[in-house]
């Protein structure tokens, strides 16, 4: 986690991408918790794709949170996406902000939440997505002055960390119980460092052990 945190904090706009369940949301939320206090204001919107799910009205509800967080005003209900976008743009351009947009899946979502006006020079935007190309395809990057942006591929855990994660869910400790070494090694190899898969299989192994 420490290595990835260093990578995420060095950039103005960072896109964290990778497979579903690989830990993108966990990393973004952890960085947000560590550094939100250093900014004038902050906002963390998680699970954006599920919230929107093709529903235009949900996009309006989604915009309400960052606008309220960033402007620090009482929530005002608008019924036009472009009105919310303009107000979010104005707030972003004036303040030192940390903004996390988790699980972006469409350009419509990015354009609605970022606009194209630009940002305060000391802001930080963290975007998580399965599609690394999305960020630089949004309206913000069609301006003459492109924002500073990097992409960070979040890969699976190494063997030792994988073993520890599996065992923490299967045996409530960092090492396999007696008699489970071989099956633990096989599960770690099978999961290829995928945290969610390790967690699910670890819990399954724990439940099986309790059953016996």
C-alpha positions as CSV (number, residue, x, y, z in Angstrom):
1,X,0.0,0.0,0.0
2,X,2.8,2.5,0.9
3,X,4.3,2.2,-2.6
4,X,1.0,2.9,-4.3
5,X,0.3,5.8,-1.9
6,X,3.6,7.5,-3.0
7,X,2.6,7.1,-6.6
8,X,-0.9,8.5,-6.1
9,X,0.2,11.6,-4.2
10,X,2.8,13.0,-6.6
11,X,0.3,14.0,-9.4
12,X,-2.4,16.6,-10.0
13,X,-4.7,14.2,-11.8
14,X,-4.2,10.5,-11.3
15,X,-6.2,7.7,-12.9
16,X,-5.9,4.4,-11.0
17,X,-7.0,1.6,-13.3
18,X,-7.0,-2.2,-13.2
19,X,-9.3,-5.2,-12.9
20,X,-12.5,-5.1,-10.9
21,X,-11.8,-6.1,-7.2
22,X,-8.0,-5.4,-7.5
23,X,-8.2,-2.7,-4.8
24,X,-8.6,0.6,-6.7
25,X,-11.4,1.9,-4.4
26,X,-9.6,0.8,-1.3
27,X,-6.4,2.7,-2.4
28,X,-8.3,5.8,-3.4
29,X,-10.3,5.9,-0.1
30,X,-7.1,5.3,1.9
31,X,-5.3,8.2,0.3
32,X,-8.3,10.4,0.7
33,X,-8.4,9.6,4.5
34,X,-4.7,10.3,4.8
35,X,-4.6,13.7,3.0
36,X,-8.1,15.3,2.9
37,X,-7.2,17.5,5.9
38,X,-4.4,19.2,3.9
39,X,-6.9,20.8,1.5
40,X,-9.4,23.6,1.8
41,X,-12.1,21.2,1.0
42,X,-12.6,17.7,-0.2
43,X,-15.1,15.2,-1.6
44,X,-15.1,11.5,-2.2
45,X,-17.8,9.9,-4.4
46,X,-17.6,6.1,-4.5
47,X,-19.4,3.5,-6.6
48,X,-20.3,6.0,-9.4
49,X,-21.1,3.4,-12.0
50,X,-23.6,1.6,-9.8
51,X,-25.2,4.8,-8.7
52,X,-25.7,6.0,-12.2
53,X,-26.5,2.7,-13.9
54,X,-27.8,4.5,-17.0
55,X,-30.3,6.6,-15.1
56,X,-30.1,10.3,-16.0
57,X,-31.8,11.4,-12.8
58,X,-29.2,9.5,-10.7
59,X,-26.5,11.6,-12.4
60,X,-28.2,14.7,-11.0
61,X,-28.1,13.2,-7.5
62,X,-24.5,12.3,-8.0
63,X,-23.5,15.9,-8.8
64,X,-25.2,17.1,-5.7
65,X,-22.6,15.6,-3.4
66,X,-19.4,17.1,-4.8
67,X,-21.1,20.5,-5.3
68,X,-22.3,20.5,-1.7
69,X,-18.9,19.3,-0.3
70,X,-16.8,21.7,-2.4
71,X,-18.9,24.8,-2.1
72,X,-19.7,24.1,1.6
73,X,-23.2,25.4,1.1
74,X,-26.6,23.9,2.0
75,X,-27.7,21.4,-0.7
76,X,-29.6,23.1,-3.6
77,X,-31.6,20.8,-5.9
78,X,-31.1,21.6,-9.6
79,X,-32.8,19.8,-12.4
80,X,-30.3,20.4,-15.1
81,X,-26.9,18.6,-15.4
82,X,-25.3,21.5,-17.1
83,X,-26.2,23.8,-14.2
84,X,-24.6,21.5,-11.6
85,X,-21.5,21.1,-13.8
86,X,-21.1,24.9,-14.1
87,X,-21.3,25.3,-10.4
88,X,-18.9,22.5,-9.7
89,X,-16.4,24.0,-12.3
90,X,-16.5,27.4,-10.5
91,X,-15.9,25.8,-7.1
92,X,-13.0,23.7,-8.5
93,X,-11.3,26.7,-10.1
94,X,-11.2,28.7,-6.9
95,X,-10.2,26.3,-4.1
96,X,-7.4,23.9,-3.2
97,X,-9.4,20.6,-3.4
98,X,-9.0,16.9,-3.1
99,X,-11.6,15.1,-5.2
100,X,-12.0,11.3,-5.5
101,X,-14.2,9.9,-8.3
102,X,-14.5,6.2,-7.8
103,X,-15.5,3.7,-10.5
104,X,-16.0,6.0,-13.5
105,X,-17.3,4.1,-16.5
106,X,-18.4,6.7,-19.0
107,X,-17.3,10.1,-20.4
108,X,-20.7,11.5,-19.5
109,X,-19.9,10.9,-15.8
110,X,-16.5,12.6,-16.0
111,X,-17.8,15.6,-18.0
112,X,-20.7,16.1,-15.5
113,X,-18.4,16.0,-12.5
114,X,-15.4,17.8,-13.8
115,X,-16.5,20.1,-16.7
116,X,-13.9,21.7,-18.9
117,X,-13.0,25.0,-17.1
118,X,-9.9,23.8,-15.3
119,X,-8.8,23.8,-11.7
120,X,-7.0,25.7,-8.9
121,X,-3.3,25.1,-9.4
122,X,-3.0,23.1,-6.1
123,X,-5.9,20.7,-6.5
124,X,-5.7,16.9,-6.7
125,X,-8.1,14.7,-8.6
126,X,-8.0,10.9,-8.2
127,X,-10.1,8.8,-10.6
128,X,-10.6,5.0,-10.4
129,X,-11.8,3.1,-13.5
130,X,-11.4,-0.1,-15.4
131,X,-10.8,1.9,-18.6
132,X,-7.6,3.8,-18.5
133,X,-8.4,5.8,-21.7
134,X,-11.4,7.6,-20.2
135,X,-9.7,10.4,-18.4
136,X,-7.8,12.0,-21.3
137,X,-10.9,11.6,-23.5
138,X,-13.1,13.9,-21.4
139,X,-13.9,17.5,-22.1
140,X,-11.3,18.8,-19.6
141,X,-8.5,17.5,-21.9
142,X,-9.9,19.2,-25.0
143,X,-8.8,22.6,-23.8
144,X,-5.6,24.3,-25.0
145,X,-3.8,23.8,-21.7
146,X,-3.9,20.1,-20.8
147,X,-3.9,19.2,-17.1
148,X,-1.0,17.3,-15.6
149,X,-2.1,13.6,-15.7
150,X,-0.7,10.2,-15.1
151,X,-2.1,6.7,-15.1
152,X,-1.3,4.1,-12.5
153,X,-2.0,0.4,-13.1
154,X,-2.9,-1.3,-9.9
155,X,-1.6,-4.8,-10.1
156,X,-2.1,-7.9,-7.9
157,X,-0.4,-8.6,-4.6
158,X,2.9,-10.4,-4.3
159,X,3.1,-13.9,-2.9
160,X,3.8,-13.0,0.7
161,X,1.1,-10.4,0.9
162,X,-1.3,-12.7,-0.9
163,X,-0.6,-15.5,1.6
164,X,-1.1,-13.1,4.5
165,X,-4.4,-11.8,3.1
166,X,-5.8,-15.3,2.4
167,X,-4.8,-16.6,5.9
168,X,-6.2,-13.5,7.7
169,X,-9.6,-14.5,6.3
170,X,-9.2,-18.2,6.5
171,X,-7.4,-18.7,9.8
172,X,-7.5,-15.2,11.5
173,X,-3.7,-15.1,11.4
174,X,-0.9,-14.5,8.8
175,X,0.2,-18.1,8.4
176,X,-1.7,-21.3,7.4
177,X,-2.9,-23.6,10.1
178,X,-1.3,-27.0,10.4
179,X,-2.3,-29.2,7.6
180,X,-3.4,-26.3,5.3
181,X,-0.1,-25.2,3.9
182,X,-0.5,-27.0,0.5
183,X,-4.0,-25.9,-0.1
184,X,-3.2,-22.3,0.9
185,X,-0.3,-22.3,-1.6
186,X,-2.6,-23.6,-4.4
187,X,-5.2,-20.9,-3.6
188,X,-2.6,-18.1,-3.6
189,X,-1.3,-19.3,-7.0
190,X,-4.8,-19.6,-8.4
191,X,-5.8,-16.0,-7.3
192,X,-2.7,-14.4,-8.9
193,X,-2.6,-11.6,-6.4
194,X,-6.2,-10.6,-6.8
195,X,-7.3,-9.2,-3.3
196,X,-11.0,-9.8,-3.7
197,X,-10.5,-13.4,-4.9
198,X,-8.2,-14.0,-2.0
199,X,-10.7,-12.6,0.5
200,X,-13.6,-14.7,-0.9
201,X,-11.7,-17.9,-1.0
202,X,-10.2,-17.3,2.4
203,X,-13.6,-16.8,3.9
204,X,-14.8,-19.9,2.1
205,X,-12.0,-21.9,3.6
206,X,-12.7,-20.5,7.0
207,X,-16.4,-21.5,6.8
208,X,-15.4,-25.0,5.6
209,X,-13.0,-25.4,8.5
210,X,-15.7,-24.4,11.0
211,X,-18.1,-26.9,9.4
212,X,-15.6,-29.7,10.1
